[in-house]
Amino acid sequence: MKLDSAHLAYCTNIHPAETWDETFQMLKTFVLPVRDELRASGVLQQEEPYAIGLRLSAIAAEALLEGDTLFDFKAWLAEENCYVFTINGFPYGQFHETSVKENVYRPDWQSRERVTYTKNLFHIIGQLVPEGVSGSVSTSPGSFKTFDANLDLMLQHYAEVAEFIESCSEEYQRDLHLGIEPEPFGYLETTDETIEFFNQLHQAFPSLSPIIEKRIGVNYDTCHMAIQYEDAATSLKKLADQNIRISKIHLSNAPQLSPQVSEELETIRQFEEPTYLHQVIAKKGSQLLRYKDLNEALASQEALSAEQWRVHFHIPLYANHQATLSSTEVHLKDSIHYLLKNKQACEHLEMETYTWGVMPGHLSEGITTQITNEYAWVLDQLRTAD
């Protein structure tokens, strides 16, 4: 939906879909009922266009570019009074109902497959995004920490894609941009690592600096950055001060706990599951201890002696008052406050609680109810924040 100075959607990566046919069916089965519920509750006006945060796998993107498929999809969007302003291009392949773990980073930005996939997504968003609205694609943070990635090769590929996005922007007469998404244990994790990476990109390709500033930025995920114990306003201002575009902000929330409180420790055990990585960063005095997955933290005596854990498991935005554990809601709210005070900082907002299918039972509701409750929570924060 169109807000005062931004567009808001939920990311459809929360629904299982791999092929284009599955993706299109998912949009009709899940997305339209959410839109209709928002209209029925008065959150969305009856004639107001409904924004979709689209997730496309590599094979779905290829299929969408074949024949008249994209033309037919655009016609469907117009018929349903919907529009797409952003695409999630982080997960290349299957994202649900299998063990994803660190495979979500494969193929990484060392590979031609990742480059081709990302270019396909820009051909799609360039043709889908309405006139006067910018179009974004979010992507992985280069690689995974343990993959021993080749920095020079990744820089070369990002520079190549920056030039490609520039040409697509000219071809489709749209402002298009890529958002690199820092994540715990990603090649890029923290704000400072991200800034250093952009400095390296500019130094490696100085003639492309103006294009890089316009076409490549950051997808700032509030869950990921809260897990790093970063302050939202400080992080966002650091990026802005370095002329790094905030391409998109993922509004997301994570559990936090004291592992020395037995009730909280027992509750977090319910979040251990085999599909996704649930990285843990534990705070012990001034030290941050990092664990690739929740089971590793649960097995570590040093982690169990820490004062606090923050866990990469996207929980409902409104979950702070619904569970034994608290959450990183403060970072989420502070990010929204920053946007309200800096209205031109970012125009793409996307709710990204993709873990509904593996959520512990005490946090789980019907999918339409859960998503509409997240919309209500975000809009309430936008109304009431100072």
SEGUGU-925844 format. One record per residue (C-alpha): residue number from 1; residue in one letter; x, z, y. Coordinates in steps of 0.001 Angstrom, whole numbers, plus 500000, padded with zeros to 6 digits. Layout:
REM residues N
NUM  A  X  Z  Y
...
***
This chain:
REM residues 386
1  M  500000  500000  500000
2  K  501094  499440  503576
3  L  502028  502617  505399
4  D  502962  503041  509052
5  S  506477  501627  508656
6  A  506872  501139  504909
7  H  505262  499895  501698
8  L  504452  502266  498828
9  A  503916  501462  495148
10  Y  504500  502968  491760
11  C  506998  501247  489504
12  T  505464  499532  486488
13  N  508531  500379  484379
14  I  506482  503368  483252
15  H  504427  501023  481014
16  P  505904  499467  477854
17  A  506260  495677  478269
18  E  509043  493310  477272
19  T  507737  489731  477304
20  W  505934  488137  480237
21  D  502662  488070  478286
22  E  503003  491813  477634
23  T  503877  492421  481276
24  F  500886  490475  482564
25  Q  498572  492252  480136
26  M  500019  495586  481266
27  L  499231  494759  484890
28  K  495614  494064  484007
29  T  495272  497033  481641
30  F  496979  499772  483667
31  V  497719  498692  487251
32  L  494259  497461  488216
33  P  492536  500673  487002
34  V  494930  502701  489175
35  R  494072  500479  492139
36  D  490357  500897  491431
37  E  490700  504677  491184
38  L  492530  504778  494506
39  R  489733  502750  496053
40  A  487053  504979  494535
41  S  488759  508100  495883
42  G  489166  506596  499373
43  V  492982  506622  499239
44  L  492955  502820  499414
45  Q  490414  500979  501510
46  Q  488272  498439  499639
47  E  489725  495395  501400
48  E  493264  496741  501703
49  P  495890  494777  499724
50  Y  497350  496752  496832
51  A  501141  496850  496427
52  I  502788  496498  493028
53  G  506317  497661  492189
54  L  507061  495180  489411
55  R  509418  495691  486499
56  L  510571  492562  484664
57  S  512882  492395  481663
58  A  515333  489513  481437
59  I  513155  487579  478985
60  A  510036  488166  481090
61  A  511853  486907  484196
62  E  512963  483750  482402
63  A  509418  483103  481171
64  L  507945  483658  484629
65  L  510173  480909  486011
66  E  509045  478365  483418
67  G  506413  475725  484169
68  D  503469  476892  486285
69  T  503669  480538  485182
70  L  504829  481891  488535
71  F  502289  479737  490387
72  D  499527  481117  488149
73  F  500731  484684  488700
74  K  500685  484213  492475
75  A  497117  482933  492187
76  W  496150  486019  490168
77  L  497723  488317  492762
78  A  495758  486592  495528
79  E  492537  486809  493519
80  E  493038  490544  492928
81  N  494198  491186  496524
82  C  497552  492516  495275
83  Y  501107  491814  496393
84  V  504636  492449  495095
85  F  507339  493638  497472
86  T  509922  495002  495023
87  I  511197  494455  491489
88  N  513004  496966  489298
89  G  515942  495074  487805
90  F  517839  498063  486369
91  P  516711  497902  482691
92  Y  517696  494472  481361
93  G  515884  494746  478026
94  Q  513522  496999  476122
95  F  512919  500252  477984
96  H  510355  502126  475885
97  E  509659  503032  472261
98  T  513305  502755  471213
99  S  516490  504757  471778
100  V  517612  503507  475174
101  K  520226  506115  476180
102  E  523330  504492  477798
103  N  522266  501056  476541
104  V  520094  500877  479678
105  Y  523339  499983  481512
106  R  524028  497022  479195
107  P  524753  494299  480059
108  D  526525  495810  483051
109  W  527873  494182  486203
110  Q  530970  492956  484369
111  S  528773  490419  482566
112  R  527396  487002  483454
113  E  524116  488027  481806
114  R  523537  490687  484473
115  V  524365  488204  487246
116  T  521999  485555  485868
117  Y  519202  488091  485372
118  T  519544  489375  488935
119  K  519547  485841  490365
120  N  516357  485070  488425
121  L  514708  488130  489935
122  F  515549  486926  493447
123  H  514050  483520  492739
124  I  510899  485404  491731
125  I  510697  487976  494547
126  G  511491  485279  497105
127  Q  508333  483443  496071
128  L  506129  486495  495576
129  V  506726  488647  498644
130  P  504231  488001  501463
131  E  505284  486544  504789
132  G  506559  489229  507124
133  V  507496  491603  504284
134  S  511022  491985  502955
135  G  511654  491733  499225
136  S  513921  494043  497242
137  V  515395  494190  493760
138  S  516978  497381  492435
139  T  519826  497326  489936
140  S  522171  499517  487934
141  P  525161  501334  489506
142  G  527669  498798  488211
143  S  528292  500306  484816
144  F  528437  503582  482892
145  K  531278  506064  483343
146  T  532464  505811  479726
147  F  532447  501983  479580
148  D  535869  501672  481280
149  A  534544  499000  483643
150  N  536702  496435  485427
151  L  536191  497160  489141
152  D  537566  493819  490363
153  L  535205  491877  488122
154  M  532195  493901  489260
155  L  533130  493411  492910
156  Q  533415  489670  492320
157  H  529957  489549  490740
158  Y  528313  491591  493494
159  A  529891  489315  496110
160  E  528633  486241  494265
161  V  525125  487678  494155
162  A  525267  488613  497852
163  E  525894  484959  498696
164  F  523112  483913  496352
165  I  520638  486316  497977
166  E  521587  484914  501364
167  S  520793  481397  500177
168  C  517493  482565  498648
169  S  516585  484295  501905
170  E  517111  481040  503742
171  E  515297  478973  501096
172  Y  512219  481198  500947
173  Q  512339  482365  504591
174  R  512242  486029  503557
175  D  514480  489049  504116
176  L  515724  489724  500562
177  H  518059  492515  499494
178  L  519560  494195  496423
179  G  519650  497978  495984
180  I  522379  499493  493793
181  E  521046  502704  492231
182  P  523545  505582  491832
183  E  522797  507740  488805
184  P  524494  510663  487006
185  F  527269  509285  484791
186  G  526814  505819  486286
187  Y  529899  504067  487633
188  L  528466  505147  490989
189  E  527025  508660  490994
190  T  527397  510287  494380
191  T  527022  509217  497989
192  D  530767  509412  498546
193  E  531493  507260  495477
194  T  528941  504748  496703
195  I  530474  504566  500177
196  E  533928  504083  498681
197  F  532586  501268  496485
198  F  531098  499467  499478
199  N  534399  499875  501336
200  Q  536166  498261  498374
201  L  533622  495432  498334
202  H  534165  494731  502047
203  Q  537951  494922  501663
204  A  537909  492527  498711
205  F  535664  489990  500489
206  P  536088  490502  504243
207  S  534613  487109  505138
208  L  531367  488125  503410
209  S  530975  491466  505200
210  P  528034  490352  507398
211  I  526200  488996  504353
212  I  526964  492077  502259
213  E  525566  494364  504966
214  K  522318  492381  505068
215  R  521858  491639  501374
216  I  523312  494534  499350
217  G  522446  498174  499853
218  V  521433  501287  497979
219  N  518374  502188  495966
220  Y  518307  505918  496746
221  D  516677  507804  493882
222  T  515746  511321  495010
223  C  515911  512700  491463
224  H  519401  511315  490865
225  M  520841  512546  494137
226  A  519226  515976  493865
227  I  520881  516399  490467
228  Q  524213  515914  492289
229  Y  523291  518902  494518
230  E  523434  516649  497579
231  D  521500  517277  500769
232  A  519050  514409  501339
233  A  519360  514080  505117
234  T  523158  514298  504968
235  S  523403  511672  502223
236  L  521007  509236  503877
237  K  522720  509629  507257
238  K  526147  509056  505677
239  L  524939  505773  504228
240  A  523363  504719  507522
241  D  526518  505608  509453
242  Q  528489  503275  507160
243  N  525991  500438  507795
244  I  524888  500546  504161
245  R  521311  499365  503923
246  I  518782  501687  502273
247  S  517134  498936  500274
248  K  514596  501172  498559
249  I  513899  504850  497945
250  H  512712  505969  494546
251  L  510496  508992  495018
252  S  511215  511061  491926
253  N  511561  514664  490829
254  A  513667  516564  488280
255  P  513465  519979  486596
256  Q  515855  522702  487607
257  L  516339  526041  485884
258  S  518482  529070  485321
259  P  519799  528773  481750
260  Q  520348  532541  481675
261  V  516569  533101  481856
262  S  515402  532814  478260
263  E  511906  531545  479123
264  E  513344  528743  481257
265  L  515903  527808  478615
266  E  513211  527617  475947
267  T  511083  525438  478212
268  I  513872  522940  478863
269  R  514386  522529  475113
270  Q  510992  520791  475090
271  F  512521  518016  477225
272  E  515105  517044  474602
273  E  514025  513697  473121
274  P  515718  510595  471668
275  T  514678  507800  474054
276  Y  516511  508329  477360
277  L  519673  510006  478578
278  H  518910  513342  480214
279  Q  522123  514090  482046
280  V  522676  517688  483147
281  I  524727  518943  486070
282  A  525222  522700  485954
283  K  526276  524740  488963
284  K  528681  527582  488190
285  G  529941  529167  491374
286  S  531502  526345  493382
287  Q  532042  524230  490270
288  L  529778  521439  488995
289  L  529811  520957  485227
290  R  528633  517566  483950
291  Y  527012  516827  480597
292  K  526046  513342  479436
293  D  522864  514513  477701
294  L  520685  517590  477438
295  N  521720  518375  473861
296  E  525361  518627  474983
297  A  524478  521139  477694
298  L  522359  523187  475286
299  A  525325  523393  472907
300  S  527841  524439  475580
301  Q  528511  528132  476133
302  E  530025  527316  479526
303  A  526863  525470  480553
304  L  524698  528345  479320
305  S  526654  530742  481543
306  A  526013  528673  484702
307  E  523637  529812  487436
308  Q  521567  526634  487594
309  W  520948  523340  485798
310  R  519442  520171  487171
311  V  518314  517744  484492
312  H  517759  513981  484664
313  F  514198  513868  483425
314  H  511677  512376  485843
315  I  508769  514797  486056
316  P  505610  514419  488179
317  L  506188  514581  491911
318  Y  503619  517375  492122
319  A  505029  519345  489134
320  N  506702  522194  491021
321  H  503690  524476  490658
322  Q  502655  523383  487160
323  A  505414  524598  484860
324  T  507693  527478  483968
325  L  510572  525569  485552
326  S  510992  524796  489205
327  S  511995  521319  490362
328  T  514116  519418  492859
329  E  511052  519007  495070
330  V  512987  520193  498140
331  H  515273  517149  497979
332  L  512256  514882  497538
333  K  510447  516413  500512
334  D  513584  516349  502647
335  S  513962  512623  501931
336  I  510402  512034  503128
337  H  511060  514139  506241
338  Y  514150  512045  506974
339  L  512080  508870  506748
340  L  509478  510244  509109
341  K  512177  511017  511664
342  N  513999  507722  511075
343  K  511161  505266  510598
344  Q  513363  502183  510367
345  A  515676  503694  507738
346  C  513854  502167  504760
347  E  510647  500203  504314
348  H  510354  500253  500510
349  L  509113  503386  498723
350  E  508479  503466  494997
351  M  507302  506308  492768
352  E  509281  506153  489541
353  T  508169  508747  487014
354  Y  508915  506489  484039
355  T  508937  509281  481432
356  W  505162  509780  481057
357  G  505379  508657  477426
358  V  507882  511377  476484
359  M  506672  514114  478836
360  P  506221  517601  477337
361  G  502548  518295  476742
362  H  502126  520877  479499
363  L  502974  518182  482093
364  S  500977  515354  480550
365  E  497604  514033  481710
366  G  495825  510690  481441
367  I  498077  507979  482851
368  T  495669  506814  485565
369  T  495075  510399  486679
370  Q  498784  511151  486763
371  I  499632  508125  488876
372  T  496760  508609  491330
373  N  497768  512263  491688
374  E  501271  511133  492628
375  Y  499874  508791  495279
376  A  497819  511675  496673
377  W  500859  513957  496709
378  V  503048  511432  498572
379  L  500372  510626  501143
380  D  499766  514337  501710
381  Q  503496  514851  502356
382  L  503500  511969  504813
383  R  500550  513525  506660
384  T  501748  517123  506728
385  A  505534  516848  507091
386  D  506939  517845  510438
***
